[in-house]
Structure formats: structure tokens, C-alpha cells
Amino acid sequence: MKFSTGFKLMGKGLENLWRHKGSTLAAFISITIALTVLGYIALTWLNVMNLTDNFLGNLDVRVFLVKPGTVKKIETLEGIAKYEYITPDMALTKMAENYQFSSEYLRNVLADNPLQASYSLRVKNVQNIHQIVSTLEAMPEVDEVIYGGKTADSLIKLQRIIGGFGLLLFFILIMAILLIVANTLRLSFAVRKQEITLEKILGAGPLYIVAPFLWEGKALGLLSASAAVLVVLYSYKMFSAWSLTSLPYLPLKSLDSIKQMFIGVGLALGLVMGFIGSVWGVRRYWPKE
């Protein structure tokens, strides 16, 4: 097919969208709503995963030692991102600060410091926390290991549930959008049945007849995606500004960190789904030679 012919067919497809304004507007609104919901689900998923990652990243593993003194094999243990050695005196000072006592008062009251030397650890990957804890507990220098095991397990399970549920909703909305595009183009085919028959009689090939509908689907998907991206990003900007004052400790993803990725993925998704939906819509009517 010639380049000029391709442009001609693209123009014809866009013209068809304008000629059938009623069905085009209905499809545009439906696809935009579906893509907007999809965008909100994606942002919610990103922020919930960011929130759980934040909690898991701040999860401390406390390792209490049998006797004071640093243990090099704990400090160099694989999977440890950060460590802090806490002497009994440091532990006593921290306890006094937490309970708003004078550290000197506690030292006078307590004949001997009963607190143990310990390590405060941060792991690189919380998924490996059980293995790291088991390794620590097997060391003879270690008396006890304390960490938020149930909290970590619950948060990991929550991440998996949210991930699976998000993928399910994503798939359902994708299918809904494809059906909207397909049904819109099927309706367009039915309206132009006589025109298509005439084109076949005049010798038009299958691609020449179908190409305008493929351009319709891509244009519809791209326009709807553009509108959805604008709505989602603007509302997210408003929500982020509100959360800074009302929920300052909520670790939301910043708009700048997701804007380019969101625009790129959103427009590409709209274009691809428009094309797939158009192919799906015209497959039953694909002209035979």
C-alpha cells in the first residue's frame, strides 16, 4: 500500500468518527470512564505497594547477645542492609529517654545494668527475613532474636493479595474496553454495509476496506486515553496537595515520580487497546477475496 493511500485511509477513518458522532461520543465516554477507573486502580495499587514497602523497609530485627562485644559475622551477614551495635549503657540511656527518666537516676536505682548488648538490623529484602532470623538464632553468640514476624508476614500477604486483585481488575477493565471498541466498530460496519458492498464491487481489496476502521479504533483509544490521563493526573495532584496538610505521614508516590511513566503507559495502552478492539470488531466482517 502506498504512503499516500495510507494517509487517505487514515483521514477516512477519522472522518467516519465525525460522521457517526453519536456512537463515537458514547464510545469515547465509556472508554474514558473505564480507562480513568483503570488509572485510579493503578495509582491505588502503586501507593499501597509503596506503603507496605515503606513499613517493611523500616522493620527492625533486634538481636540480643549472650555477652557484650561486637560480632563480626552478624555485621557481615549476607542480606543485611544496615546494622547498629547497641551497648548495655546505650540501651539504658534509650530506655530512660523513652520513659522520661534521668539516665543517672536509673543507674542509681539499678545496682547492675540488666540490659543486654544487642544489634538493630535492617534487611535488604524482607522476603528473606525468616532465613536471616534462623541463621542468627543458630549463632552461639546470640541469646534471642526479636522482630515483627507476624507484622512482616501479614504485610507480605497483603502485597500478594493486592497484586493479584489489581491484576484481576486490570484484566476485567481491559476486556470491557476492548468490547466497547469492538461493538462501536461493528455498529459502524452495519451502518456502512451498502457502502462496503459497493467498494467490493468496484474492486477494493480487504485491507483498503478495513483500514479506516482500524484507524477509527486507534484514534478512539488514543483520544480516550488522553482524556483519562488528564483526569487522573489532575485529580491525583489535588489529592496529593490535600494529603500534605491532612495526612502528612502518608507516604504517597510523588506526582513527578510517576507522571512521565503514567502518561507514556496510558497513551500506549489506549492506542494498543483501540487497535486490538478494532481488529476484534471487524474480524467477522473481514472481506474475503
Stockholm file with secondary structure:
# STOCKHOLM 1.0

chainA/1-289         MKFSTGFKLMGKGLENLWRHKGSTLAAFISITIALTVLGYIALTWLNVMNLTDNFLGNLDVRVFLVKPGTVKKIETLEGIAKYEYITPDMALTKMAENYQFSSEYLRNVLADNPLQASYSLRVKNVQNIHQIVSTLEAMPEVDEVIYGGKTADSLIKLQRIIGGFGLLLFFILIMAILLIVANTLRLSFAVRKQEITLEKILGAGPLYIVAPFLWEGKALGLLSASAAVLVVLYSYKMFSAWSLTSLPYLPLKSLDSIKQMFIGVGLALGLVMGFIGSVWGVRRYWPKE
#=GR chainA/1-289 SS CCHHHHHHHHHHHHHHHHHTHHHHHHHHHHHHHHHHHHHHHHHHHHHHHHHHHHHHHTCCEEEEESSSSCCHHHHTCTTEEEEEEECHHHHHHHHHHHTTCCHHHHHHHCSSCCCCCEEEEEESCGGGHHHHHHHHHTSTTEEEEEECHHHHHHHHHHHHHHHHHHHHHHHHHHHHHHHHHHHHHHHHHHHTHHHHHHHHHTTCCHHHHHHHHHHHHHHHHHHHHHHHHHHHHHHHHHHHHHHHHHCTTSCCCCHHHHHHHHHHHHHHHHHHHHHHHHHHHHGGGCCCC
#=GC SS_cons         CCHHHHHHHHHHHHHHHHHTHHHHHHHHHHHHHHHHHHHHHHHHHHHHHHHHHHHHHTCCEEEEESSSSCCHHHHTCTTEEEEEEECHHHHHHHHHHHTTCCHHHHHHHCSSCCCCCEEEEEESCGGGHHHHHHHHHTSTTEEEEEECHHHHHHHHHHHHHHHHHHHHHHHHHHHHHHHHHHHHHHHHHHHTHHHHHHHHHTTCCHHHHHHHHHHHHHHHHHHHHHHHHHHHHHHHHHHHHHHHHHCTTSCCCCHHHHHHHHHHHHHHHHHHHHHHHHHHHHGGGCCCC
//
